[in-house]
Amino acid sequence: MTAVNISVIGGTGYVGLVTGLGLSEIGHQVTNIDIDQDQVNQLNSGNCPIYEEGINPVLKRNLASGRLKFSTDLESSIKGSHVVFIAVGTPSLPNGNIDLSQITEVANQLRLCIDTYKVIVIKSTVPAGATKLIRKILTDGVQGDRFDIVANPEFLREGNALADFFFPDRIILGGDSDKALSIIKSIYEPIIERDIFVEGIDNPPKEPYLVPVIQTDIASAQIIKYASNAFLATRISFINEIAEICEQVNADIKEVSKGMGYDSRIGHSYLEAGLGFGGPCLEKDLSALINTVNQDECETELLRSVLNRNDKQISSVVKKIERLLDKSIHNRTIGVLGLTFKQGTNDIRNSLSIRVIEELHKHGAVVQSYDPVVKNEILAIHANVKPCDSAYAAAENADALLILTGWKDFLSLDYQKIHSSMANPCIVDSRNLLNPSDMIALGFKYLGIGATGHDS
Ligand code: UDX
């Protein structure tokens, strides 16, 4: 593999940071560019703003080797790069459409500093039409073809992002220039050939075959990304609906998921019933996909119901607490365990825990919370939550304990101690994390999702 000079724009965000770290780790010379001077300074001194398994050793190693640096100087980085990854944010607008302002801003700046031929790689998740817009901005008033565009969507899961980068299930490359596609393919060569061992993270067993590379057109590449996230979300909403059916017939959703997952046509992943899907991507991408189409021609009924089912999980959890507290949670104290949208990350963007807390407040409950990584930051969102130093403090004198994020730390708590300290020992486990029989044996009233426990 030949080392390539690469710029990653949006280099301190989740996707940009992991992309820059990954590309430098496999031998490229990378500059991660961002407008946030403070984050750039922090990262240059080896401090990582995000909580992610294994990220610190990879960051320190690549800074020390000189292969990675962070900068706010877009112009000189771009001029020295052959390949430019765009990984800026594409948040949702209130109507569910995608806000492309960061992308168009970047394209406007790039237009002024593309001096020699470059491959522009779109990592950000954007609707198919966005690439036309980027191309139009980049060519506005400029002679000749100085660039090609390649769509290379990411499939990184927070908490597992580095492993997902180095050991992907597939690499998707969309574009119409063979030259550009082969440049990007060669950049990923060590990953494609699985010729890689990364110190500091869990390396999976080496597979005997190459990573599949799907070379396609730009629109198809982008729809592959949207459809993959929509499909994962659909599985989650599907299993949550089956969980509700289980509650009616007193079946156990964990057994049902296990039994279904052994069917090789179905598989086990994304069949965990619970609070639903949160985080910055699944819901946003699903809404964007729905908004991409003309609803007069294609109603996207199924996708809409996936979103509706997800919203329903919030009220269903609140109803379970009401059920355990004789209908009223007004002025009752609820201990909340877990604020992040899932375990293994410090990300609270679109966390369903936060939405449940909103509902609890609407019903007049008093909330005290604990999360292993999110502390007083919760006050910026909910000033009237009491953040606690430990899970025990969050449970103390509470009328109900509500598990909202599946942190493994919550498995090893002393539930006997928690039982003695609560005003009313009952648990709603929205992630089906605990063993219901153990909790019931300790004397808790316990409700999971999908009849995995009974309120004794
Ligand atoms: C997702 C996609 O998986 C990833 O490919 C894409 O690049 C970004 O969006 P991420 O948002 O990090 O990744 O989290 P993911 O692990 O997919 O979980 C999303 C949500 O679904 C979480 O709230 C999680 O708790 C929930 N979930 C997941 C379930 O409720 N049940 C499951 O079985 C799996």
Residues whose N, C-alpha, C, O or C-beta is under 5 A from the ligand:
A	BS01	UDX	E154 F155 L156 R157 E158 I236 S269 Y270 L271 E272 G274 G276 F277 G278 G279 C281 L282 F341 K342
